């Protein structure tokens, strides 16, 4: 059946009208759905209009300062001040580093820099000493961890930017700087004069106690720390040590990769050392051990105090968590945040806190610090002559003299076999002996004035006895690292 031309025209118009109506309807449905999505997004995210309003306000303030302020101020200075203020609203460890400060920071982590020898931070707007570095002018002047620096020369440090404070503390080598300290326990502020010097940090020191206990002190974590540690461990191995003390007291931290490398020397393969968590996935990192270096399996004690921060807390936390070492001392500083240095186009940089550190068991280092297994304040050892708090027995003159005498110094003492028969190289042996005695005397002085070290040496000296006892009573098999978990089972 054929349609007339008029009917065909009407049918075509109807079809076109139908499809046009559908198209318009779909278009409006699409627009409406987009509007709904945008409305939901606006509920979740802050309005960009607010940001534009704030920037507009900032622009107005900038314009007013440039045109109306009592003195002429360069735009560069105003903008730099604005950046400092912006970063200051964050945590104390985030900061803006002008080009000069950024250069100084790079020199500092290289292991040689000019200054006083202290690591500082800000807590609640107060410039606080994290730790003095041993052997530096600040250490020799008696600056202590947790001292609050309230003045540098005559300038107050209250709410001062950290980078600015560091630049004031540093200066020309040989010049003096006066700092005013507030210290817990002192009623009045303490004025300390320090002469600036080139700070050359020998990051690792070594000693041997009781002929078998190796002692390694890491002062800071700089570029050479892991290689310096390897040399110290090789030296101690050749001396046939059987136990080890790792001293991280007053260690302000340093490079993260060096903390990982140091931990790696004392942990078996495929152990988690530390991990980080931040806002973005690229800030979530895990650091584990590898088998590229020689593993040191000595029974270990780690010494820490309130001056142990950052990288040193990572090492202590990892070895404590994995029952690899016993930690002795006082709670650490609690600086467990990750700072990422982001270079900027003009040679400056932004130090931005981007994540937090966690120990292998998931403990947060930030603010909490590492709590030692055995807490010991480092007070001078109490003399054995002290009877009680109110009554002290004074030694007689003879008792004083006897403390410095040995059996061979006594009149008519019984001769040993060598003394009776004589020796061909007696004079040479005496010289060697006197040198050894001097070294032993110096080591004994260390123990007399350091309660924490003394406790560590005493504990390691009886280590084998405790291990044998535990093995006999608990039927433990294989080498025993001996943690307090073992003792409490």
C-alpha positions as CSV (number, residue, x, y, z in Angstrom):
1,X,0.0,0.0,0.0
2,X,1.5,3.3,-1.0
3,X,1.1,6.5,0.8
4,X,0.3,9.8,-0.8
5,X,2.9,12.5,-0.9
6,X,1.1,14.6,1.7
7,X,0.9,11.6,4.1
8,X,4.6,10.9,3.5
9,X,5.5,14.5,4.4
10,X,3.4,14.3,7.6
11,X,5.0,11.0,8.7
12,X,8.6,12.4,8.1
13,X,7.8,15.5,10.1
14,X,6.4,13.4,13.0
15,X,9.5,11.2,13.1
16,X,11.8,14.2,13.1
17,X,9.8,15.8,15.9
18,X,9.9,12.6,17.9
19,X,13.7,12.3,17.7
20,X,14.2,16.0,18.4
21,X,12.1,15.7,21.6
22,X,14.1,12.6,22.7
23,X,17.4,14.5,22.0
24,X,16.3,17.5,24.1
25,X,15.1,15.3,26.9
26,X,18.4,13.4,27.0
27,X,20.4,16.6,26.9
28,X,18.5,18.1,29.9
29,X,18.9,14.8,31.8
30,X,22.6,14.9,31.1
31,X,22.9,18.5,32.3
32,X,20.9,17.8,35.4
33,X,23.1,14.8,36.3
34,X,26.2,16.9,35.9
35,X,24.8,19.6,38.2
36,X,24.0,16.9,40.8
37,X,27.6,15.5,40.7
38,X,29.1,19.1,41.0
39,X,26.8,19.8,43.9
40,X,28.0,16.6,45.7
41,X,31.6,17.5,44.9
42,X,31.1,20.9,46.4
43,X,29.9,19.4,49.6
44,X,33.0,17.2,49.9
45,X,35.7,19.7,48.8
46,X,36.3,23.3,49.8
47,X,35.0,25.9,47.4
48,X,37.6,27.3,45.1
49,X,35.8,30.6,45.4
50,X,37.1,30.8,49.0
51,X,40.7,30.4,47.8
52,X,40.2,33.1,45.3
53,X,38.7,35.4,47.9
54,X,41.7,34.7,50.2
55,X,44.2,35.4,47.4
56,X,42.3,38.6,46.7
57,X,42.7,39.6,50.3
58,X,46.4,38.8,50.2
59,X,46.8,40.9,47.1
60,X,45.1,43.8,48.8
61,X,47.3,43.6,51.9
62,X,50.4,43.3,49.7
63,X,49.3,46.4,47.7
64,X,48.6,48.4,50.9
65,X,52.0,47.5,52.4
66,X,53.8,48.6,49.3
67,X,51.9,51.9,49.0
68,X,51.2,52.9,52.6
69,X,53.7,51.3,55.0
70,X,55.9,53.9,56.8
71,X,59.1,52.6,55.0
72,X,59.7,51.3,51.6
73,X,59.8,47.5,51.6
74,X,60.8,45.4,48.6
75,X,58.3,43.0,47.1
76,X,60.8,40.1,47.4
77,X,61.2,40.6,51.2
78,X,57.4,40.8,51.6
79,X,56.8,37.6,49.6
80,X,59.6,35.8,51.4
81,X,58.1,36.8,54.7
82,X,54.7,35.5,53.6
83,X,56.3,32.2,52.7
84,X,57.9,31.9,56.1
85,X,54.6,32.7,57.7
86,X,52.7,30.2,55.5
87,X,55.1,27.4,56.5
88,X,55.1,28.5,60.1
89,X,51.4,27.5,60.4
90,X,52.5,23.9,59.9
91,X,54.7,21.8,62.4
92,X,58.0,23.0,63.8
93,X,60.1,20.9,61.4
94,X,58.7,22.3,58.2
95,X,60.5,25.4,57.1
96,X,61.4,27.5,54.1
97,X,65.1,27.6,53.3
98,X,66.4,30.6,51.5
99,X,69.3,29.9,49.1
100,X,72.0,30.6,51.8
101,X,70.3,28.4,54.4
102,X,69.8,25.6,51.8
103,X,73.5,25.6,51.0
104,X,74.4,25.5,54.7
105,X,72.1,22.5,55.2
106,X,73.8,20.6,52.4
107,X,77.2,21.3,54.0
108,X,76.0,20.2,57.4
109,X,74.9,16.7,56.2
110,X,78.3,16.2,54.5
111,X,79.9,15.9,58.0
112,X,81.8,19.2,58.1
113,X,80.3,22.5,58.9
114,X,80.8,25.7,60.8
115,X,78.9,26.6,64.0
116,X,78.4,25.6,67.6
117,X,77.7,21.9,67.4
118,X,74.1,21.7,68.5
119,X,71.0,20.3,66.8
120,X,67.9,22.5,67.6
121,X,64.2,22.4,67.0
122,X,61.2,24.5,68.0
123,X,58.6,23.2,70.5
124,X,55.5,25.2,71.2
125,X,57.3,28.2,69.7
126,X,60.4,27.8,71.9
127,X,63.8,27.1,70.4
128,X,64.9,23.9,72.1
129,X,68.2,22.0,72.0
130,X,67.7,18.4,70.7
131,X,71.3,17.5,71.4
132,X,74.8,18.9,71.6
133,X,77.3,17.0,69.6
134,X,80.2,15.6,71.6
135,X,83.5,17.3,71.3
136,X,82.0,20.5,69.9
137,X,82.1,24.0,71.4
138,X,78.5,23.7,72.6
139,X,79.2,20.4,74.3
140,X,82.3,21.8,76.0
141,X,80.4,24.9,77.1
142,X,77.9,22.6,79.0
143,X,74.8,23.0,76.7
144,X,72.4,20.1,77.4
145,X,69.6,18.3,75.6
146,X,66.2,20.0,76.2
147,X,67.8,23.3,77.1
148,X,65.5,26.1,75.9
149,X,67.4,28.9,74.0
150,X,65.4,32.1,74.9
151,X,67.9,34.6,73.5
152,X,70.7,34.7,70.9
153,X,72.8,37.7,71.8
154,X,70.0,40.3,72.7
155,X,67.4,38.9,70.3
156,X,64.5,36.9,71.7
157,X,63.9,33.6,70.0
158,X,60.2,33.4,71.0
159,X,58.2,32.3,67.9
160,X,61.4,32.8,65.8
161,X,61.6,30.8,62.6
162,X,64.0,27.8,62.9
163,X,66.0,28.7,59.8
164,X,66.5,32.3,61.1
165,X,67.6,30.9,64.5
166,X,70.2,28.6,62.9
167,X,71.6,31.5,60.8
168,X,72.0,33.6,64.0
169,X,73.8,30.7,65.8
170,X,76.2,30.2,62.9
171,X,78.8,32.8,62.0
172,X,82.4,33.4,61.3
173,X,84.9,30.9,62.7
174,X,86.5,32.2,65.9
175,X,83.7,34.7,66.8
176,X,81.7,34.5,70.0
177,X,78.0,34.2,70.4
178,X,76.1,34.6,73.7
179,X,73.0,32.4,74.2
180,X,70.6,32.5,77.1
181,X,69.3,29.2,78.3
182,X,66.4,28.1,80.4
183,X,67.1,24.7,82.0
184,X,64.8,22.6,84.1
185,X,66.0,22.7,87.8
186,X,67.6,26.1,87.5
187,X,65.7,29.1,88.9
188,X,67.4,31.7,86.7
189,X,68.3,31.8,83.0
190,X,71.9,30.7,82.2
191,X,74.1,32.9,80.0
192,X,76.6,30.8,77.9
193,X,79.3,32.2,75.8
194,X,80.4,29.9,72.9
195,X,83.2,30.4,70.3
196,X,82.1,29.3,66.8
197,X,84.3,26.7,65.2
198,X,84.5,24.4,62.2
199,X,82.5,21.3,63.3
200,X,84.2,18.2,62.0
201,X,82.0,15.3,63.2
202,X,83.8,12.0,63.6
203,X,80.6,10.1,63.5
204,X,81.9,6.8,65.0
205,X,84.1,6.1,68.0
206,X,85.2,2.8,69.4
207,X,86.5,1.3,72.7
208,X,86.9,-2.1,74.4
209,X,85.8,-2.8,78.0
210,X,86.8,-5.8,80.1
211,X,88.8,-7.2,77.1
212,X,85.6,-8.6,75.5
213,X,82.9,-5.9,75.3
214,X,83.1,-3.7,72.2
215,X,81.8,-0.1,72.5
216,X,80.7,2.0,69.5
217,X,79.4,5.5,69.8
218,X,77.6,7.0,66.8
219,X,77.5,10.8,67.3
220,X,75.3,11.6,64.2
221,X,74.2,10.0,61.0
222,X,76.1,11.7,58.2
223,X,77.2,10.4,54.8
224,X,80.2,8.5,56.1
225,X,78.5,6.8,59.1
226,X,77.9,3.4,57.7
227,X,81.4,3.1,56.3
228,X,82.9,4.4,59.5
229,X,80.8,1.8,61.4
230,X,82.2,-1.0,59.2
231,X,85.8,0.0,60.0
232,X,85.0,0.1,63.7
233,X,83.3,-3.3,63.6
234,X,86.3,-4.8,61.7
235,X,88.6,-3.4,64.4
236,X,86.6,-4.9,67.2
237,X,86.3,-8.3,65.4
238,X,90.1,-8.5,65.2
239,X,90.2,-7.9,68.9
240,X,87.9,-10.9,69.4
241,X,85.1,-9.1,71.2
242,X,82.0,-11.2,72.2
243,X,79.5,-8.5,73.0
244,X,78.7,-5.0,71.9
245,X,77.4,-1.7,73.3
246,X,75.9,0.8,70.7
247,X,75.8,4.3,72.2
248,X,73.3,6.6,70.6
249,X,73.0,9.1,73.4
250,X,72.9,12.8,72.4
251,X,72.7,11.7,68.8
252,X,70.4,14.2,67.0
253,X,69.9,12.0,64.0
254,X,70.7,12.8,60.4
255,X,70.3,10.9,57.2
256,X,67.5,8.3,57.0
257,X,69.5,6.0,54.6
258,X,72.3,5.9,57.1
259,X,70.0,4.8,59.9
260,X,68.7,2.0,57.7
261,X,72.3,1.0,56.8
262,X,73.4,1.0,60.5
263,X,70.3,-1.2,61.5
264,X,71.1,-3.5,58.6
265,X,74.5,-4.4,60.2
266,X,72.7,-6.0,63.2
267,X,69.6,-7.5,61.8
268,X,69.1,-10.7,59.7
269,X,68.0,-10.7,56.1
270,X,64.5,-9.6,55.1
271,X,63.6,-7.8,58.4
272,X,61.6,-4.7,58.4
273,X,63.6,-1.7,59.8
274,X,61.1,1.2,59.6
275,X,58.1,2.3,57.6
276,X,56.5,5.6,56.9
277,X,52.9,6.7,56.4
278,X,51.9,10.0,54.7
279,X,48.8,11.5,53.0
280,X,49.8,10.2,49.5
281,X,50.8,6.7,48.4
282,X,54.3,7.8,47.3
283,X,55.0,8.8,50.9
284,X,54.3,5.3,52.2
285,X,57.6,3.5,52.2
286,X,59.1,0.4,53.8
287,X,62.8,-0.1,54.5
288,X,64.1,-3.6,55.0
289,X,67.4,-5.3,55.5
290,X,69.4,-7.0,52.8
291,X,72.4,-9.4,52.6
292,X,74.9,-7.1,51.1
293,X,76.9,-6.5,54.3
294,X,78.4,-8.7,57.0
295,X,75.9,-9.4,59.8
296,X,77.1,-8.8,63.4
297,X,75.4,-11.2,65.7
298,X,76.9,-10.0,69.0
299,X,74.6,-9.8,72.1
300,X,73.8,-6.0,72.2
301,X,72.8,-3.2,74.4
302,X,71.8,0.2,73.0
303,X,72.2,3.3,75.2
304,X,69.8,6.2,74.6
305,X,68.7,9.4,76.3
306,X,66.6,12.5,75.8
307,X,69.1,13.8,73.2
308,X,68.6,10.7,71.0
309,X,66.4,11.8,68.1
310,X,65.2,11.0,64.6
311,X,67.6,8.5,62.9
312,X,68.9,7.2,66.3
313,X,65.3,6.5,67.4
314,X,64.8,4.5,64.2
315,X,67.8,2.3,64.9
316,X,66.9,1.8,68.6
317,X,63.3,1.2,67.8
318,X,64.0,-1.4,65.1
319,X,66.5,-3.4,67.2
320,X,64.3,-3.2,70.3
321,X,61.2,-4.3,68.4
322,X,62.9,-7.3,66.8
323,X,64.4,-8.4,70.2
324,X,67.8,-7.9,68.8
325,X,69.1,-5.6,71.6
326,X,68.2,-4.3,75.0
327,X,67.8,-0.6,75.3
328,X,69.0,1.2,78.4
329,X,68.8,4.8,79.4
330,X,66.0,7.4,79.4
331,X,63.1,8.0,76.9
332,X,64.3,9.5,73.6
333,X,63.4,12.9,72.2
334,X,60.4,11.7,70.1
335,X,61.2,13.3,66.7
336,X,59.6,10.7,64.3
337,X,58.5,12.7,61.3
338,X,59.8,12.6,57.7
339,X,61.1,15.9,56.2
340,X,61.3,16.0,52.4
341,X,63.7,18.7,51.0
342,X,62.1,20.1,47.8
343,X,64.4,22.4,45.8
344,X,62.8,25.5,44.3
345,X,63.7,27.3,41.1
346,X,65.5,30.2,42.7
347,X,68.0,28.1,44.6
348,X,65.9,28.0,47.8
349,X,64.1,24.9,49.1
350,X,61.1,23.8,51.1
351,X,61.6,21.4,54.0
352,X,58.2,19.9,54.3
353,X,57.0,17.2,56.8
354,X,55.4,14.6,54.6
355,X,55.1,11.4,56.7
356,X,55.6,9.8,60.1
357,X,58.0,7.0,61.1
358,X,56.8,3.7,62.6
359,X,58.8,1.0,64.2
360,X,58.5,-2.6,62.8
361,X,55.7,-3.4,65.4
362,X,53.8,-0.2,64.4
363,X,54.8,2.1,67.3
364,X,54.6,5.8,66.5
365,X,58.0,7.5,67.2
366,X,56.7,11.0,66.8
367,X,56.2,12.6,70.2
368,X,56.3,9.2,72.0
369,X,60.0,8.5,71.5
370,X,61.5,5.1,72.3
371,X,61.0,3.8,75.9
372,X,64.1,1.9,77.1
373,X,63.7,-1.7,78.5
374,X,65.7,-0.5,81.5
375,X,65.3,3.1,82.5
376,X,68.4,4.6,84.3
377,X,69.1,8.2,84.9
378,X,72.7,9.1,84.2
379,X,73.6,10.3,87.7
380,X,77.1,10.0,89.2
381,X,77.5,6.6,90.9
382,X,76.9,6.6,94.6
383,X,80.1,6.0,96.6
384,X,80.2,2.7,98.4
385,X,81.3,4.6,101.6
386,X,77.8,6.2,101.8
387,X,75.8,4.5,104.4
388,X,72.5,6.4,104.1
389,X,71.1,9.8,103.1
390,X,71.9,11.4,106.5
391,X,75.0,9.5,107.6
392,X,78.2,9.3,105.6
393,X,81.2,7.3,106.8
394,X,84.4,9.1,105.8
395,X,87.3,6.8,104.9
396,X,90.4,6.9,106.9
397,X,93.7,8.0,105.4
398,X,94.9,4.4,105.2
399,X,91.7,3.4,103.4
400,X,92.2,6.2,100.9
401,X,95.7,5.0,100.2
402,X,94.7,1.3,99.9
403,X,92.3,2.2,97.1
404,X,95.3,3.1,94.9
405,X,97.4,0.1,95.9
406,X,97.6,-3.4,94.4
407,X,99.1,-6.6,95.8
408,X,102.5,-6.0,94.3
409,X,102.7,-2.6,96.0
410,X,102.5,-4.1,99.5
411,X,105.6,-4.6,101.5
412,X,106.9,-8.3,101.5
413,X,104.2,-9.3,99.0
414,X,104.3,-12.9,97.8
415,X,106.2,-13.0,94.4
416,X,104.7,-14.4,91.3
417,X,106.6,-16.9,89.2
418,X,107.8,-14.3,86.7
419,X,109.0,-12.1,89.5
420,X,111.0,-14.9,91.0
421,X,112.6,-16.2,87.8
422,X,113.0,-12.9,86.1
423,X,112.4,-12.1,82.5
424,X,114.6,-11.2,79.6
425,X,112.4,-8.3,78.3
426,X,111.2,-7.2,81.7
427,X,111.6,-3.5,81.0
428,X,109.8,-3.7,77.7
429,X,107.0,-5.7,79.3
430,X,106.7,-3.1,82.0
431,X,106.4,-0.3,79.4
432,X,103.6,-2.3,77.7
433,X,102.0,-3.0,81.0
434,X,102.1,0.6,82.1
435,X,100.5,1.7,78.8
436,X,97.7,-0.9,79.2
437,X,97.2,0.2,82.7
438,X,96.8,3.8,81.6
439,X,94.2,2.7,79.0
440,X,92.4,0.6,81.7
441,X,92.4,3.6,84.1
442,X,90.8,5.8,81.4
443,X,88.1,3.1,80.8
444,X,87.4,2.8,84.5
445,X,87.0,6.5,84.7
446,X,84.4,6.3,82.0
447,X,82.5,3.8,84.0
448,X,82.7,5.7,87.3
449,X,81.1,8.9,85.8
450,X,78.6,7.1,83.5
451,X,75.9,5.1,85.3
452,X,74.2,4.0,82.1
453,X,77.4,2.7,80.5
454,X,78.4,1.1,83.8
455,X,75.1,-0.8,83.9
456,X,75.5,-1.9,80.3
457,X,79.0,-3.2,80.8
458,X,77.9,-5.0,84.0
459,X,75.0,-6.6,82.3
460,X,77.0,-7.8,79.3
461,X,79.8,-9.1,81.6
462,X,77.3,-11.6,83.1
463,X,75.6,-12.3,79.7
464,X,77.0,-15.7,79.2
465,X,76.1,-16.8,82.7
466,X,72.5,-15.7,82.2
467,X,72.3,-17.4,78.7
468,X,73.6,-20.7,80.1
469,X,71.2,-20.5,83.0
470,X,68.2,-19.8,80.7
471,X,69.2,-22.6,78.3
472,X,69.5,-25.1,81.2
473,X,66.2,-24.1,82.7
474,X,64.1,-23.3,79.6
475,X,65.7,-25.8,77.2
476,X,66.4,-23.1,74.6
477,X,68.2,-24.2,71.5
478,X,70.6,-22.4,69.3
479,X,72.2,-19.0,69.8
480,X,70.4,-16.8,72.3
481,X,70.1,-13.1,71.7
482,X,68.7,-12.7,75.2
483,X,66.0,-10.2,75.3
484,X,63.7,-9.5,78.3
485,X,61.0,-11.5,76.5
486,X,63.3,-14.5,77.0
487,X,63.8,-13.7,80.7
488,X,60.0,-13.3,81.3
489,X,58.9,-16.6,79.7
